[in-house]
């Protein structure tokens, strides 16, 4: 059972959506999963230049601690070029099941 589920919507710089999706799949997703997050899916929305993904944590895991571990990890710091350079805007929202 998931304790926290987060919707992430990134507006990507014009013309960079495919590049971001590729870097996300190669760099970001594997590291997030290595640290304990589960990626439930990812999509591109070409008409709005957006990359949308859903990430979750199971019961007993602490979101803030794992998120800090992600950003503080040597692997994340070593991502060159940084995939974040392609993001124009980020929206992150925790969701609740109904």
Backbone as CSV, one residue per row, in Angstrom:
resi,resn,N_x,N_y,N_z,CA_x,CA_y,CA_z,C_x,C_y,C_z
1,UNK,0.837,-1.189,0.000,0.000,0.000,0.000,0.877,1.246,0.000
2,UNK,0.495,2.228,-0.809,1.252,3.465,-0.883,0.766,4.445,0.170
3,UNK,1.723,5.061,0.853,1.403,6.079,1.844,1.300,7.442,1.177
4,UNK,2.208,7.716,0.267,2.208,8.997,-0.430,2.351,8.744,-1.926
5,UNK,1.576,9.494,-2.686,1.659,9.451,-4.137,1.707,10.890,-4.624
6,UNK,2.630,11.162,-5.529,2.806,12.534,-5.996,2.714,12.609,-7.513
7,UNK,1.939,13.567,-7.981,1.838,13.886,-9.397,2.846,14.994,-9.683
8,UNK,3.653,14.782,-10.708,4.636,15.793,-11.097,4.388,16.187,-12.543
9,UNK,4.217,17.477,-12.762,4.004,17.999,-14.108,5.115,19.006,-14.381
10,UNK,5.925,18.690,-15.363,7.029,19.571,-15.734,6.734,20.150,-17.107
11,UNK,6.787,21.459,-17.219,6.741,22.101,-18.524,8.186,22.205,-18.985
12,UNK,8.450,21.643,-20.128,9.813,21.535,-20.640,10.067,22.654,-21.657
13,UNK,11.297,23.140,-21.676,11.671,24.172,-22.636,11.317,23.715,-24.053
14,UNK,10.809,24.635,-24.835,10.349,24.335,-26.193,11.425,23.584,-26.991
15,UNK,10.983,22.512,-27.619,11.879,21.718,-28.459,12.744,20.725,-27.699
16,UNK,12.585,20.631,-26.376,13.455,19.776,-25.564,12.726,18.591,-24.908
17,UNK,11.451,18.374,-25.251,10.659,17.338,-24.584,11.245,15.943,-24.768
18,UNK,11.598,15.580,-25.972,12.176,14.249,-26.223,13.508,14.091,-25.500
19,UNK,14.320,15.129,-25.505,15.613,15.084,-24.823,15.411,14.883,-23.321
20,UNK,14.466,15.643,-22.738,14.211,15.492,-21.312,13.718,14.084,-21.000
21,UNK,12.760,13.574,-21.774,12.215,12.240,-21.527,13.317,11.185,-21.568
22,UNK,14.230,11.326,-22.485,15.350,10.393,-22.587,16.269,10.476,-21.368
23,UNK,16.636,11.685,-20.969,17.517,11.854,-19.810,16.820,11.400,-18.535
24,UNK,15.520,11.670,-18.417,14.752,11.231,-17.248,14.787,9.707,-17.145
25,UNK,14.544,9.031,-18.262,14.513,7.565,-18.272,15.883,6.955,-17.961
26,UNK,16.931,7.600,-18.411,18.284,7.072,-18.216,18.900,7.431,-16.867
27,UNK,18.539,8.583,-16.327,19.222,9.079,-15.138,18.321,9.210,-13.913
28,UNK,17.213,9.914,-14.056,16.378,10.244,-12.896,15.597,9.035,-12.390
29,UNK,14.874,8.387,-13.275,14.048,7.246,-12.845,14.868,6.167,-12.141
30,UNK,15.981,5.712,-12.722,16.734,4.648,-12.039,17.218,5.051,-10.645
31,UNK,17.636,6.290,-10.471,18.121,6.729,-9.164,16.971,6.840,-8.173
32,UNK,15.849,7.387,-8.603,14.685,7.448,-7.708,14.298,6.042,-7.248
33,UNK,14.254,5.102,-8.162,13.870,3.732,-7.807,14.917,3.064,-6.923
34,UNK,16.173,3.323,-7.176,17.246,2.777,-6.348,17.106,3.230,-4.892
35,UNK,16.634,4.455,-4.699,16.517,5.014,-3.360,15.186,4.688,-2.675
36,UNK,14.302,3.941,-3.357,13.086,3.478,-2.708,11.773,4.019,-3.229
37,UNK,11.820,4.984,-4.134,10.584,5.484,-4.723,10.100,4.494,-5.779
38,UNK,8.808,4.498,-6.039,8.246,3.720,-7.133,7.676,4.684,-8.154
39,UNK,8.083,4.512,-9.385,7.533,5.322,-10.464,6.362,4.540,-11.046
40,UNK,5.162,5.114,-10.937,3.954,4.425,-11.375,3.644,4.659,-12.844
41,UNK,4.276,5.647,-13.437,4.089,5.912,-14.856,4.640,7.266,-15.229
42,UNK,4.879,7.431,-16.533,5.369,8.708,-17.059,4.816,8.885,-18.468
43,UNK,4.483,10.136,-18.802,3.873,10.452,-20.082,4.408,11.776,-20.593
44,UNK,4.380,11.943,-21.899,4.653,13.248,-22.491,3.338,13.795,-23.048
45,UNK,3.217,15.107,-23.008,2.062,15.805,-23.579,2.640,16.795,-24.591
46,UNK,2.880,16.331,-25.816,3.549,17.185,-26.798,2.839,18.516,-27.075
47,UNK,1.522,18.524,-27.039,0.793,19.759,-27.359,1.065,20.892,-26.367
48,UNK,1.458,20.537,-25.135,1.751,21.561,-24.128,3.213,21.525,-23.674
49,UNK,4.006,20.686,-24.337,5.430,20.542,-24.001,5.609,20.142,-22.537
50,UNK,4.791,19.190,-22.083,4.855,18.774,-20.683,5.267,17.313,-20.542
51,UNK,5.922,17.063,-19.429,6.301,15.717,-19.019,5.604,15.480,-17.692
52,UNK,4.804,14.419,-17.625,3.987,14.131,-16.455,4.385,12.765,-15.914
53,UNK,4.581,12.707,-14.595,4.884,11.402,-14.009,4.330,11.304,-12.605
54,UNK,4.161,10.056,-12.159,3.615,9.786,-10.833,4.622,8.934,-10.076
55,UNK,4.912,9.373,-8.860,5.878,8.702,-8.004,5.205,8.396,-6.669
56,UNK,5.554,7.261,-6.070,4.904,6.858,-4.820,5.902,6.219,-3.869
57,UNK,5.500,6.183,-2.598,6.264,5.499,-1.551,5.338,4.562,-0.802
58,UNK,5.893,3.430,-0.428,5.130,2.468,0.349,5.140,2.845,1.824
59,UNK,4.208,2.267,2.538,4.096,2.481,3.980,5.419,2.170,4.659
60,UNK,5.759,2.980,5.652,6.982,2.770,6.411,8.188,3.533,5.888
61,UNK,8.045,4.195,4.753,9.143,4.974,4.190,8.821,6.458,4.339
62,UNK,9.858,7.266,4.534,9.697,8.692,4.776,10.030,9.481,3.511
63,UNK,9.041,10.167,2.969,9.216,10.911,1.715,10.326,11.951,1.830
64,UNK,10.260,12.772,2.866,11.233,13.860,2.997,12.661,13.330,3.104
65,UNK,12.851,12.262,3.857,14.192,11.687,4.006,14.710,11.129,2.688
66,UNK,13.860,10.400,1.972,14.296,9.817,0.701,14.504,10.885,-0.368
67,UNK,13.680,11.925,-0.347,13.859,13.015,-1.298,15.179,13.736,-1.039
68,UNK,15.497,13.968,0.224,16.779,14.594,0.577,17.947,13.692,0.188
69,UNK,17.772,12.388,0.367,18.823,11.436,-0.023,19.038,11.478,-1.535
70,UNK,17.962,11.624,-2.284,18.066,11.721,-3.745,18.885,12.945,-4.136
71,UNK,18.477,14.112,-3.664,19.172,15.337,-4.050,20.582,15.428,-3.473
72,UNK,20.817,14.762,-2.358,22.139,14.789,-1.740,23.086,13.715,-2.232
73,UNK,22.581,12.797,-3.042,23.406,11.671,-3.492,24.484,12.121,-4.479
74,UNK,25.588,11.415,-4.442,26.678,11.700,-5.376,26.226,11.457,-6.812
75,UNK,25.355,10.441,-7.014,24.872,10.150,-8.365,24.070,11.321,-8.930
76,UNK,23.234,11.943,-8.092,22.438,13.079,-8.568,23.337,14.278,-8.841
77,UNK,24.281,14.517,-7.954,25.193,15.648,-8.141,26.057,15.477,-9.387
78,UNK,26.317,14.215,-9.777,27.174,13.929,-10.924,26.426,13.944,-12.255
79,UNK,25.115,14.113,-12.242,24.357,14.126,-13.500,24.756,15.337,-14.325
80,UNK,25.511,15.070,-15.383,25.969,16.136,-16.266,25.733,15.712,-17.700
81,UNK,25.040,16.505,-18.454,24.430,17.738,-17.995,23.219,17.448,-17.117
82,UNK,22.896,18.380,-16.262,21.782,18.229,-15.336,20.464,18.272,-16.113
83,UNK,19.627,17.215,-16.015,18.348,17.229,-16.718,17.457,18.409,-16.321
84,UNK,17.640,18.947,-15.139,16.852,20.083,-14.677,16.999,21.318,-15.545
85,UNK,18.063,21.378,-16.302,18.285,22.539,-17.171,17.199,22.666,-18.239
86,UNK,16.490,21.569,-18.512,15.475,21.551,-19.563,14.074,21.886,-19.056
87,UNK,13.937,22.040,-17.737,12.624,22.281,-17.138,12.381,23.777,-16.993
88,UNK,11.268,24.238,-17.586,10.886,25.653,-17.465,10.029,25.876,-16.221
89,UNK,9.201,24.873,-15.865,8.288,25.020,-14.726,7.969,23.653,-14.151
90,UNK,7.872,23.577,-12.824,7.521,22.327,-12.146,6.284,22.528,-11.291
91,UNK,5.407,21.521,-11.309,4.254,21.479,-10.420,4.253,20.098,-9.764
92,UNK,4.300,20.042,-8.445,4.278,18.788,-7.710,3.124,18.821,-6.725
93,UNK,2.263,17.813,-6.802,1.093,17.749,-5.930,0.948,16.346,-5.349
94,UNK,0.802,16.246,-4.033,0.483,14.962,-3.433,-0.981,14.657,-3.721
95,UNK,-1.287,13.382,-3.951,-2.645,12.977,-4.297,-3.154,11.980,-3.252
96,UNK,-4.461,11.914,-3.132,-5.113,10.951,-2.236,-6.083,10.108,-3.036
97,UNK,-6.070,8.817,-2.796,-6.977,7.901,-3.492,-8.405,8.122,-3.016
98,UNK,-9.342,7.909,-3.926,-10.770,8.025,-3.573,-11.473,6.691,-3.828
